[in-house]
Amino acid sequence: MLSLRQCIKENTIMKERIAVIQGLRSPVAKAYGKLKHIQADTLGSIIAKELVLQIGIDYKEYDEVIIGNVAQPANAANMARILASRAGFPISTPAYTVHRNCASGMQAISSAIASIHSGEGKLYLVGGVESMSNIPILYSDNLRNLMIGLSNSKTILAKLAVLKNFRPNFLKPVIGLVSGLTDPISGQIMGLTAEILANEFKISKQEQDQFALNSHLKAQKATERGILKEEIYPIITSNDSIIYDDDGIRFNQTLKALEKLKPFFDKENGTVSAGNSSQISDGACMLSICSESHAKALGITPLGYIKDFAYAGLEAHKMGLGPIYATKKLFDKTKIDLKQIDLIEMNEAFAAQVIANIKAFDSTQFCQKTFNSAKLGQINENLLNVNGGAIALGHPVGMSGARIVLSALKELKRRNLQTGLATLCVGGGQGASFLLEAN
């Protein structure tokens, strides 16, 4: 007899496609900038509400709300529930928050897919949101303990005895963002894991800078042509103006400007700079999903479909290779190959990380050693991140997985193509890949 987990896995493989009815996202804003005043739950609720209203299906028809988020705010425990309530969902609609680092937005989607395939529900609001501006600065353990000691002291003499232990270095803050971007398994901040791949795959800084330049130029072109407006809902900023577009794109970026930026993580021997890394950002992305048959019953023509997905684990210090690990697993599962993929969205955590995956996909030696298989094949870079990626757009970590699914489906439809791949690396040593199909 199969376990529930095995049944869900079988159903994920064997059952019908999942329809993405429609999706919507906020502009991605540089952290500590135009969206710094909006907490994650509020930002997500704005996009969720607008998406539900645009689709026109009553709130009460949704079985559940599932939202991915990494830096879960202390002021909104189970942020998805708060978000759903603020977006207008009835009190009877359950909601929960999921966390798989950079794949949190994808985890929200796949959690809903498992529920659909197991018959728990039919229609779900899913997505991801992150306000990296509002990741807190924390007290040190020493200062925390001293403050607790003061609070527990009943007399002036007792309080003075506690204060005698105070040292000025107790006031040194703990930067939550830095802690969150440092992997406790490998002990390395994410940028150093990119340096490892740059060394292993012999990727120069110039090669990384050129990739970063291309990301900005593609994003600039997409913005100027109004392509990204098809997926963005404008948000009121901290000074009561309106942000319509992603604001991390450096218009008219040049290779010369990128080359001037020094290595940031390994200042002596490194190649990974702020210019060829993703930006820390704020943003939200929401999708409405159901089974293909339920979409037909509703009389809805969806944006596209999720055919299948896969997650994979790997060494934490090489987490950037997550896309090839997860995609290999996905291809084995679906019996599809790279030649059948018409469009690829691979999250640009770092230029070195994407380039390393491009090289690994096309390396017989790597694939034989790692998977005991033939190489996956050559990625056509003309079909990769065609409207720019996180280096230009930004990487709100809980949002990005949902964003690349939405962006890929929009572009498949725009280009009249059939099959897409959305994939990303995950801090801690994981990868996620989703196989997408146009309507």
N, C-alpha and C positions, 0 to 999 in steps of 0.2 A: 504494500500500500504506500502511495506517495504521501510525503508530508505536505503541509500547507505551503511551505516555502517552495518545495519541488513543484507543486501544482501551479503556483503563481509563475514559476520559471517556465514551466511547460506552456502555460497559457500565453506568456509573453512571446514565446516563439511561435506558437501554433495559431493563436486567435487572430481576429481581424485587426486591421490597422487602427491607430488612434487618430482621430480627426482633431486638428488644431483649427477651431472655428475662426478665431482671429486673435491677434496679439497687439499690444501697445506698450510703449515704454516712455519714460521721461527722457529729456536731454541728459547726457552724462556731463556732470560739472566737475571741475577740478576741486579737490578737497579744500576746505577752508575758504571757499569762494562763494559763488552765487546761490548755492543750496545749503550752505552751512547752518542756516537757521531752522531747517526742517529735519526733524527726527525721522528715522527709518520708517516707523509705523505710519506716520503721517504722509510721508512721500509715497509709500506704497499704496496707501488708501486712496490717494488722488488718482493714481493710474488705474487701480482696480475699479473704482467707481465709474470712471469714464469709459473703460472697456465694457463693463456690463451694460451701461446705457447705450453705447454705440451698437452693441450686438442686438439688444432689444429683448433678450430672454429675461423673464422675471427673476429677481434675486432668489425667490423661494424654490426655483427649479434646480438650483445648484445644491449638490449633495454635501460638498465640503470645500473648504478653502485650505490650501497647503502652500506655504511660503518658505523659501530658502533665505537664510540670513546667517552671516558669520559673527559679527560683533554684536551679539544680541543685547539690546539696550536694557539696562537695569530698571528703567522706568516703565517698561512694557514687557513684562514677563509673558512668555508665549505670544510674541509679537504678532503672529498671524491672526490670533483671535481679536486683538485690539484693532488691527488693520481692517479685518472683515467688518467689525462693528462700525468703524468710522466710515467705511466705504458704503454702508447701507444694507448689509446683509442682515436678515432677521436673527434674533437671539437664538433661534432654533437651529441655525446653520453652524455645525462644528468647524473648528479650525485648529491647525497645529503648525508649528514651525520646525523646519529641518535644517541640518547643518552638515555639509560635507565640504567644508572649505570652499575653494573656487568652484566646485561643482554643485553648490547648494541649490542654485536655480534649476539645474538638471535633476537633482534629487527630488525636488518638489514635483517635477513632471513625472518622474518614474514611480514615485510613491503613489501618485494618482492613477497611473497606468495599472499598477498592481491591484489597486482597489477596484478599478473598472473590470479587469479581467477576472477577479475573484467574485464579482457580482455584488460588491458592497455599495456601489453607486454608479451613476450614469454620467453626470455632468460635474466638472470640477473647475474651480478657478485656482490657477497655480502661478508660480512665478518666483522672482527673487528681488531683493532690495538690499541696499547697503548705504549707510551714511558714514563714510570713513572720516568725515569731518567731526563726527560726534563720538568717535572711539575715545573713551575717557583717559585722562592722565590720572594715575593712581598714587596713593600714598605708599611710601616704603613700608615694609613689614615692621621695621623698628619704630617708625612714627605711629603706625596703627596700634602697636602693642602699648606704646606709651600713652596714647589717647584713651585706650581701653582701661589702662591702669589708673589714669586720672579719674575717669568716669566711675570706676569702682571704689575709689578712695573716699572714705566717709568724713575724714577730718582734714584740716589744713595741714597738719604735720604729715599725715599720710600722703597728701598730694605733693608736698615739698620733697618728700623722700623719693617719690616717683620722678619728679622733675630733675633731681640730681643726676639721673641717668641720661638726660637729654644730651645729644651731640648734634652739632650743626649739620653733619652729613645725613641725619635723619630726614632732613627736608628735601633731599634729592629725589625728584619724582620718578616714577616708573611710567614710561611712555607706552600706553596700551597698544598703540599701532605697531611699534617696534617689537613688542613682545608677541603680538599676534602674527607678525610676519617672520618670526624666528621659530623654526621647527625643533621641538624638543627631542625628536627621535634622532635627527642628525646633528643637532646643536648648531645649525647654521641658519642665518637669515637667507631668505629666498634668493637674493642676488648672488650669493656665493654658490648656490646650487647651479645657477646659470653659468658661472665661471667654470665649474667642473665640466659642464658640457662643452663650453667653448674650447677648453683644453683638450678634451677627449676627441672632439671632432675637428680640431684645428681650425676654428672659426676666428678670423681676425676681427679687430675692432672696426676696420674699414668695411668689412662685409656686413657686420651688424648695423653700422651707421647707414649703409646703403639700404638695408632692409627697412630701417626706421624711416628714412626719407621717403621710400615708396609708400609706406603706410600713411604718412601725412599727406602726400600728394594724392593718393587715391581717396582719402577721406575728404580732402578739400574739394576734389572734383565732384564727389557724391553730394556734398553739401551744396555746392554752387548749382548743381543740376536739380536740386530739390528731392533727390532720391531718398535721403534719410528722413525727410519730413513725413514720408508715408508711414513711418513707424513711431514717430515722436509726438507726444502731447506736451505742449508748452507749459511751463511752470512759472509762477510768480516768484521773483527772487527776493533776497534779503532787503533790497532797497526799493521794493515795490515796482520794479520794472519786470519784464517778461523775458525768460530765456527760451529761445525757440530751437537752438541748435546745440550740438555738443561743443563745449567751449575749450577742450584741450587740444584741438587741432591747431597746429602751427602753420598758418597760411604762408605760402611762399617759402617754406622751409628749404634750407640748402645743406648740402653735404659739408660744406666748409663750417657752417655753424655747429653741426653735430660733431665734427671732428675736434672742435675746440673743447668739448666737454670731457673732463678727465674721468677715468674709471672711478666709480663711486664705492664699490664694495671691497675690492682688493686694490688699494691705491698704489701699491708698488708694482705689481705684475699683472693687474687685471685688464679686462677689455670691456666689461659691462658698465655702461654709464647711465646717468639719469635719462639721457636722450635716446638710448636704444632699449629702454625698459618701459613697461607699462606705467601709466600714471595712477596715483591713488585718487579716488573719485567717489562721487555720490551719484546714485541712480536707482531706478526701479523699472522692472519689466514684468508684465502680466500676460498670461495666456488663458484662454478658455478652451478646455479639451473634453472630448467624449469619444465613445466608440464610433466607428464609421457608420454602423447601422443606426445608431441613435441620431447622428447628424442627418441621415436620410429621413428618419421618422419626423424630425423637426422641420424638414424641408429646407435645410441649410446647405449651401455650398461652402465648404470650409476653405481656409487658406491653403491647407495642405495636410500631410499626414506624417505621423511618426510610425515607421515600420518596425523598428526594434532599437535596442540600446544595449550597451555593455559598460561595466566598470571593471577596472583592473588595478592590481597593486604592484608596486615595484620599490626599489631602494629609495629611501627618503632623500638621500643626497643627490639622486638623479631624477627627482620628481618631474622635471621638465619633459622627460620622455614619456610621460603618461599617455599622450595621444597615440603613439604607435602601439603601446601595450594594449590599450582599450580597443583600438581599431582592429588589431589582429584578432582579438577575441570576438569582436562584432562580425568581422568577415568570416571567421570560422563558423560562427553561429548561424549566419544568414546565407552562407555559400555565395556571397557576392565578392567581387574583387575591385581593385582600384580603377580599372579601366571602365567600370560601369558608373563611376561617380562623376557627375557633371559639374559639381560645385563644392568647394570646401570652405568652411569657416573653422579656423583653428585659432583659439584665443592666444593673443600675443602677450603672454606674461613677460617675456623677454625676447628680443630678436634672436639671441643665441639659442634659446630654447626651440623656437620655431625652425630655425635653420638646421639645428641638430636633428629634429624630427624629419625634415625633408631629406637629409642625408641618410638617416637610418632607414626610412621607407625604401630607399633605393640601394641599400647595401646588402649584398648577398652574405658578406661576412657577419654583419651584425645580426641579421635575421636567422642565419644558420646557428650562430652561437647562442642567441637569446631564445629563439622559438623552435629551433631545429626544423626550420622550414625555408622555403624559397623567399626571396625578398618580396615585399608588398608591391613595389613598383615605383615609378617616377611620378612625383606630384607635379602636375602642370601648374606652375606658379601664376599663369594667367587666369586660373580658376580658383585661386587661393585668396581669401580675404579681399574680394574685389572692390569693396568700398572702404578699405582700411580696417585696421584692427585696434586692439587695446593700447598699442603704443601711441596712436593718434587720438583715439576716442576716449580712452580711459578704461579702468578695470575696477568698477565697484564689485568687490569679490563675490558677494552673495547674489548679485544680479547677472553677472556675465554669462553663466551657463544658459539662462533663459534668453538673454539677448542674442546670443549667436544662433540659437534655434530659430528665433523670430526672424533675424536678418537673413539667414539661409533660405527659409521658406519664402520670404518676400522676394528675394533675388531669383529663386527658381521660377517663380511665377512671372516675374518681370522679363526674364530671358527665355521663357517658354522651354525650360529644361525640366528634366524628370527627377533625377536622384541627387540628393545632397548628403554631405557628411558634416556634422557639427561636433567638434572635439576640443578638449582642453586638458591641461595638466592640473594636478591638484596637490597643494602643499601637504607634506607628510608622506608622499609617495603613492599617488593614485592617478588614474586617468579615467576619463569618461568620453564615450562616443555615442552619438545618436545617428541612426540612419533615417533620412527624411525623404519623402516623396511628394512631388507636386500633385495638385488636384487633377 
